[in-house]
């Protein structure tokens, strides 16, 4: 499908490195999101019980802080991934994550919300450094033939880790808060104490990822470009790299749309949880159930897509995923937030997103030149985060002006159809081939 030359099959050592990378980046993603979803219900509680201005709307501040470092530091991250061994970059990022978690843990212990927010910002910087290295190394480990499967498993493990981090940390916070409120009703420190133990466990859980990073074999650097000051502001040059090849451009748009879609859906779920609980006790649990529905859908769609792509990258899945995203969004628009069906339709929308993401992500990694893969993936991260930032702003404005959930999801369905139609421009023949091959197997 991509005009590649035949490659030797990955060795046992290659697969051992890949699975070390898989576990490492899953743990890394879980830790990052768990920290965020301890801070969000803490912010909701502080907003209702204290006069800390930044606590109100903390989910939007943290949502912006996830994407801003990618926009600010994407060029230098891409250069690092190409100029040095991706393995070394991965190890450095994991050490940085552990140091940042100690900072956030200290912030919670001393009850400094501003320091916790700063620590979360640096945690996002660590993700910027890690992303092009961990994505770019996959093809170098498993080659073209298994790239669809490996990339799909890697991406879905990230999404599932994110969902698990959201669910477990917010639920854990809520359980701790209920227990503390029963013993010390209305105590100002209850929220901080409810977040402290979970964050301590998360910090300790970052230690195994350091050891796992040494299970990834050393891959030599692919690029030779020396550092230049202009690298720091080569954002538009990186976006231009995505536009030179039509296949890369169309794939990048589809991938970026998925992350914008997921970000909007995530914030809408938080808003629904806040509407039903008032932001106090029960807020974390409401978020957890909604995220559980999303993670189940994403897991199902992602695993099925990875299985279908186990031998070839099946681009025919892209329009199917886009249709499910739009269908799930329309169903959400027609369902009240109190209905149990809301969780089912979130699962459908999540399954559609995973079905679209898996083949597009593998396809883009496959067609990137090896000496520019880090730079192009960093450009993709930049585009993803521009899409994510737009989603944060759009949903925040809708929440501010009390736009009904039905209209929010209707707009999301419309954008889903437009973005899928654009990304699928080069795909009709793949969809037809997938359809007939499925019929033959049936």
C-alpha positions in Angstrom: 0.0 0.0 0.0 2.8 2.4 0.6 5.4 1.3 -1.9 7.8 0.0 0.8 10.6 -2.4 0.2 10.5 -5.8 1.9 12.1 -5.9 5.4 13.3 -8.6 7.6 11.0 -9.7 10.4 11.6 -8.2 13.8 13.8 -10.2 16.2 12.9 -11.4 19.6 15.0 -8.6 21.0 13.0 -6.1 18.9 9.7 -7.4 20.3 11.1 -7.3 23.9 12.1 -3.7 23.3 8.6 -2.9 21.9 6.8 -4.4 24.8 9.1 -2.6 27.3 8.1 0.6 25.4 4.5 -0.4 25.5 4.4 -0.8 29.3 6.6 2.2 29.9 4.5 4.6 27.9 1.2 3.2 29.3 2.5 3.8 32.8 3.6 7.3 31.8 0.3 8.2 30.3 -1.6 6.8 33.3 0.5 8.8 35.7 0.0 12.0 33.8 -3.7 11.7 33.6 -4.2 10.4 37.1 -2.4 13.6 38.4 -4.7 15.8 36.3 -7.9 14.0 37.5 -6.8 14.4 41.1 -6.4 18.1 40.6 -9.7 18.6 38.8 -12.1 17.4 41.6 -9.8 19.1 44.1 -10.3 22.3 42.2 -14.0 21.8 42.1 -14.1 21.3 45.8 -11.9 24.3 46.5 -14.0 26.5 44.2 -17.1 25.6 46.3 -15.5 25.9 49.8 -12.7 28.5 49.5 -11.9 31.8 47.8 -9.1 30.6 45.5 -10.0 32.2 42.1 -8.0 29.7 40.0 -9.9 26.7 41.4 -13.0 27.7 39.5 -12.7 26.2 36.0 -9.5 24.4 36.8 -10.4 21.7 34.2 -10.0 24.3 31.4 -6.7 25.6 32.8 -5.3 22.1 33.0 -6.7 21.3 29.5 -4.9 24.3 28.1 -1.7 23.4 30.0 -1.7 19.9 28.3 -1.6 21.3 24.8 0.3 24.6 25.2 3.7 22.9 25.9 3.3 21.0 22.6 2.7 24.2 20.8 5.6 26.0 22.5 8.2 23.2 22.4 7.3 20.9 19.5 10.2 21.9 17.3 12.9 21.3 19.9 11.3 17.9 20.8 11.3 16.9 17.1 14.9 17.9 16.8 15.9 16.0 19.9 14.2 12.8 18.6 16.1 13.0 15.2 19.4 14.3 16.4 19.9 11.9 19.3 19.1 8.2 20.0 15.3 8.0 20.6 16.1 5.5 23.3 18.2 8.1 25.2 15.4 10.7 24.8 12.9 8.3 26.2 15.0 7.6 29.3 15.7 11.3 29.9 11.9 12.1 29.7 11.1 9.3 32.2 13.6 10.7 34.7 12.1 14.1 34.3 8.6 12.8 35.0 9.7 11.3 38.3 11.2 14.6 39.4 8.1 16.5 38.5 5.8 14.2 40.5 7.9 14.9 43.5 7.3 18.6 42.9 3.5 18.1 42.6 3.4 15.8 45.7 5.2 18.6 47.6 2.6 21.1 46.3 -0.3 19.0 47.6 1.4 18.4 50.9 2.0 22.2 51.5 -1.5 23.0 50.0 -0.2 25.2 47.2 -2.5 25.0 44.2 -0.3 27.3 42.1 2.8 25.1 42.6 0.7 22.0 41.7 -0.4 23.7 38.4 3.2 24.7 37.6 4.2 21.1 38.2 1.5 19.9 35.9 2.7 22.3 33.2 6.3 20.8 33.5 4.7 17.3 33.3 3.2 18.3 30.0 6.6 19.5 28.8 7.9 16.0 29.6 5.1 14.5 27.4 6.3 16.8 24.6 9.8 15.5 24.8 8.7 11.8 25.0 6.0 11.8 22.3 8.1 12.0 19.0 10.7 9.6 20.4 8.3 6.9 21.5 6.2 7.2 18.3 9.2 7.4 16.0 11.0 4.4 17.4 8.1 1.9 16.6 8.9 1.3 13.0 12.6 1.0 13.8 11.7 -1.8 16.2 9.1 -3.8 14.3 9.5 -2.7 10.6 6.7 -2.1 8.1 5.0 -5.5 8.2 3.9 -5.3 11.9 3.6 -1.5 12.1 -0.2 -1.4 11.8 -0.6 -3.8 14.7 2.2 -2.3 16.9 1.1 1.3 16.3 -2.5 0.4 17.0 -1.7 -1.4 20.3 0.6 1.5 21.3 -2.0 4.2 20.6 -4.8 2.3 22.3 -2.7 1.6 25.4 -2.2 5.3 25.7 -5.9 6.0 25.4 -6.8 3.3 27.8 -4.2 4.4 30.3 -5.5 7.9 30.0 -9.1 6.7 30.7 -7.9 4.4 33.5 -6.0 7.3 35.1 -9.1 9.5 34.9 -11.4 6.8 36.4 -9.2 5.5 39.2 -7.8 8.8 40.4 -11.1 10.7 40.4 -12.9 7.7 42.1 -10.2 7.3 44.6 -10.3 11.0 45.4 -14.1 10.8 45.9 -13.8 7.8 48.2 -11.1 9.5 50.3 -13.2 12.7 50.5 -16.3 10.9 51.7 -14.3 9.2 54.5 -12.6 12.4 55.5 -15.9 14.4 55.5 -17.5 11.7 57.8 -14.7 12.2 60.3 -14.0 15.9 59.9 -17.1 17.6 58.4 -16.2 20.8 56.5 -12.5 20.7 57.3 -10.5 22.9 55.0 -7.8 20.3 54.5 -10.1 17.5 53.5 -9.7 18.0 49.7 -5.9 18.2 50.0 -5.7 15.1 52.2 -8.0 13.2 49.8 -5.5 13.9 47.0 -2.3 13.2 48.9 -2.2 9.4 49.3 -3.2 8.7 45.6 -0.6 11.1 44.4 2.1 9.5 46.6 1.2 6.1 45.1 1.4 7.6 41.6 4.8 9.1 42.3 6.1 5.7 43.5 4.6 4.0 40.5 6.8 6.2 38.3 9.9 4.4 39.5 9.3 1.1 37.6 9.1 3.2 34.3 12.7 4.3 34.9 13.8 0.6 35.0 11.6 -0.3 32.0 13.3 2.4 29.9 16.5 0.4 30.1 14.7 -2.6 28.5 14.4 -0.6 25.2 17.3 -1.4 22.9 19.6 1.5 21.9 18.6 2.8 18.5 21.1 5.0 16.7 20.3 8.6 15.8 18.8 9.1 12.4 19.5 12.8 11.9 22.7 14.9 11.9 21.4 18.4 12.1 23.2 20.5 14.8 21.3 22.8 17.1 20.4 26.2 15.8 18.5 28.9 17.6 15.9 29.1 14.9 14.8 25.5 15.8 13.0 27.0 18.8 10.5 28.8 16.5 10.2 26.4 13.5 6.6 25.7 14.2 5.3 26.8 10.8 8.1 24.8 9.1 7.0 21.7 10.9 3.4 22.2 9.9 4.7 22.8 6.3 6.3 19.3 6.5 2.9 17.9 7.0 1.6 19.6 3.8 4.3 18.6 1.4 3.0 15.0 0.9 -0.7 14.8 0.3 -0.9 11.4 2.1 0.8 12.8 5.2 -1.5 15.9 5.1 -4.7 14.0 4.9 -3.7 11.5 7.6 -2.5 14.3 9.9 -5.8 16.1 9.6 -7.7 13.0 10.6 -5.4 12.2 13.5 -5.6 15.8 14.8 -9.4 15.8 14.5 -9.5 12.7 16.7 -7.6 14.4 19.5 -9.8 17.5 19.2 -12.9 15.3 19.3 -11.6 13.4 22.3 -10.7 16.6 24.1 -14.1 18.1 23.5 -15.9 14.9 24.6 -13.7 14.7 27.7 -14.6 18.3 28.8 -18.2 17.8 28.0 -18.3 14.7 30.2 -16.6 16.7 33.1 -19.3 19.4 32.6 -22.1 16.8 32.7 -20.5 15.4 35.9 -20.4 18.8 37.5 -24.0 19.5 36.5 -25.3 16.4 38.1 -23.2 16.6 41.3 -22.7 20.3 41.8 -18.9 19.9 41.8 -18.8 18.6 45.4 -18.9 15.1 46.9 -19.8 12.7 44.0 -18.2 14.8 41.3 -15.2 12.4 41.0 -17.5 9.4 40.9 -19.7 10.9 38.1 -16.6 11.6 36.0 -15.3 8.1 36.7 -18.4 6.4 35.3 -18.5 8.6 32.2 -14.8 7.9 31.6 -15.4 4.2 32.1 -17.9 4.2 29.3 -15.5 6.1 27.0 -12.6 3.8 27.8 -14.7 0.7 27.1 -15.7 2.1 23.7 -12.2 3.1 22.8 -10.8 -0.3 23.9 -13.3 -2.2 21.8 -12.8 -0.1 18.7 -9.0 0.1 19.1 -8.5 -3.7 19.6 -10.8 -4.6 16.7 -9.0 -2.1 14.5 -5.5 -3.3 15.6 -6.6 -6.9 14.9 -7.8 -6.0 11.4 -4.5 -4.1 10.8 -2.4 -7.0 12.0 -1.0 -7.7 8.5 -1.8 -4.6 6.6 -2.7 -1.0 7.4 -6.4 -0.9 6.5 -7.3 2.7 5.6 -10.8 1.5 4.8 -11.6 1.7 8.5 -11.3 5.5 8.5 -14.8 6.3 7.1 -16.3 3.6 9.3 -14.8 5.3 12.4 -15.9 8.7 11.3 -19.5 7.5 10.8 -19.5 6.0 14.3 -18.2 9.3 15.8 -20.9 11.3 14.1 -23.6 8.7 15.0 -22.6 8.6 18.6 -22.5 12.4 18.8 -26.1 12.7 17.4 -27.3 10.1 19.8 -25.7 12.0 22.7 -27.5 15.2 21.5 -30.8 13.4 21.7 -30.2 11.9 25.2 -30.7 13.6 28.6 -27.6 13.6 30.8 -29.5 11.7 33.5 -30.2 8.8 31.2 -28.1 5.6 31.5 -28.0 5.7 27.6 -25.6 8.6 27.8 -22.8 6.2 28.7 -23.6 3.9 25.9 -23.5 6.6 23.3 -20.2 7.9 24.7 -18.9 4.4 24.2 -20.0 4.3 20.6 -18.4 7.7 19.9 -15.2 6.5 21.5 -15.2 3.3 19.5 -15.6 5.3 16.3 -12.7 7.5 17.3 -10.4 4.5 17.9 -11.4 2.9 14.6 -10.4 6.1 12.8 -7.2 6.7 14.7 -5.5 3.3 14.5 -5.0 3.0 10.7 -4.3 6.7 10.2 -1.6 6.8 12.8 0.1 3.7 11.5 -0.1 4.9 7.9 1.5 8.2 8.7 4.4 6.6 10.7 4.9 4.2 7.8 5.3 6.9 5.1 7.5 9.3 7.0 11.2 9.4 5.9 13.3 7.8 8.6 15.7 10.8 9.0 12.7 13.2 9.4 10.3 11.0 11.3 10.8 12.8 14.7 10.4 16.2 13.1 7.2 15.2 11.2 5.7 13.5 14.3 6.6 16.6 16.3 4.7 18.6 13.7 1.8 16.2 14.0 1.8 16.7 17.8 1.7 20.4 17.2 -1.3 20.0 14.9 -3.0 17.7 17.4 -2.5 20.2 20.2 -3.8 23.1 18.1 -6.9 21.0 17.5 -7.0 20.2 21.2 -6.6 23.8 22.2 -9.4 24.8 19.9 -11.6 22.1 21.5 -10.8 23.4 25.0 -11.7 27.0 24.0 -14.9 25.9 22.1 -16.2 23.8 25.0 -15.2 26.4 27.6 -17.2 29.1 25.7 -20.2 26.8 25.3 -20.1 26.1 29.0 -19.8 29.8 29.9 -22.8 30.8 27.8 -24.8 27.8 29.0 -25.1 26.2 25.5 -27.3 23.0 26.0 -25.5 19.7 25.8 -27.8 18.8 22.8 -26.4 21.7 20.7 -22.9 20.9 21.8 -23.1 17.3 20.6 -25.0 18.3 17.4 -22.1 20.6 16.5 -19.6 17.9 17.2 -21.5 15.5 14.9 -21.4 18.0 12.1 -17.7 18.6 12.5 -17.1 14.9 12.6 -18.7 14.4 9.2 -16.7 17.2 7.6 -13.4 16.1 9.0 -14.0 12.4 8.1 -14.9 13.4 4.5 -11.7 15.4 4.2 -9.4 12.7 5.6 -11.1 10.0 3.5 -10.3 11.7 0.2 -7.5 9.2 -0.7 -9.4 6.2 0.8 -12.3 5.0 -1.4 -10.4 2.2 -3.0 -9.2 1.0 0.4 -12.8 1.0 1.8 -14.0 -1.0 -1.2 -11.2 -3.5 -0.9 -11.8 -3.9 2.9 -15.6 -4.3 2.2 -15.1 -7.1 -0.3 -12.3 -8.8 1.6 -14.6 -8.9 4.6 -17.4 -10.4 2.5 -15.0 -13.1 1.2 -13.9 -14.0 4.7 -17.5 -14.1 5.9 
